[in-house]
Amino acid sequence: MTKQFKMIDLDCANCAAKMEDGIRKIDGVKAASISFIMQKLTITAPDDQMDIILKQAAKVCRKIEPDCRIEPIQ
């Protein structure tokens, strides 16, 4: 399943690329991309693992940009 999330306080395109690379390395992630311009994260992964993957993705993002958060798109 592919889901999109809003990136909050993502300030750097280079950081977005590093986050994207880190998220792709998480077990279960089939694909991941971050659009710095749209401030959007797209993850393709099994639906039953999405919550765990999202928590790990948030950790990856905070390591690179401590103020960055991932939120569901309303």
N, C-alpha and C positions, 0 to 999 in steps of 0.2 A: 504494500500500500504506500502511496505517496502522500505526504502531508506537508503543508506549508506553515511556517511560523514567522512571527514578526521579531526582528532583531531590535532591541532597545539599547540606545547609547553605543552603537557601533560607530566608531569615529575614524577608522583607518582602513583603506582598501587593502593595504598589505596585511593588516591583522585579519581581515576577512578571509584572505587567501590562506593564511596559516590555520585559521579555525576550520575552514573547509577541508584542508588536508587532514587535520586531526580527527575530524568527525568521520571522514571516510575510513579511517583505520579502526573505528569501533566495530566490535563483533556484531554481525547481523545487518550492518548498513550495506545496502546494495549500491546506493548512489547518494551523493550529497552535494548541494551547491548553495552558495551564498551570493546574493546580488547585493553589492554594496550600495548601488544607486537606489534600489527598491527597498533596502533594509529588510530583506526577506531570506529565510532559510528554507530550503526544500530538501526533505529527506525521504528516501525510498527504503523501506525496511518492512519486515513482517509485522502485521498489526499487533500481534500478541507480545512483541518485544519493544514496541514503540515507546512506552513509558520509561523503561529502563534505558533505552538508547537516548532518549531526550534528556534524562538526568545526567548521563555521561557526557552528552554534547554540551550541556550547560557548564560542566566542570572544565571541559576543554576551552570553552570561550572565556571563562573567568580567569584561567591561567594566562591567557594572552591579553585580555582587556578586562580588568577586575570589575568595572562598572557595567559591562555588557550583560543583558538578560535576554532570554528567549521566552516569548509569550505566544499563546495560540492566537490565530487570526479570528476575530469575531465575525 
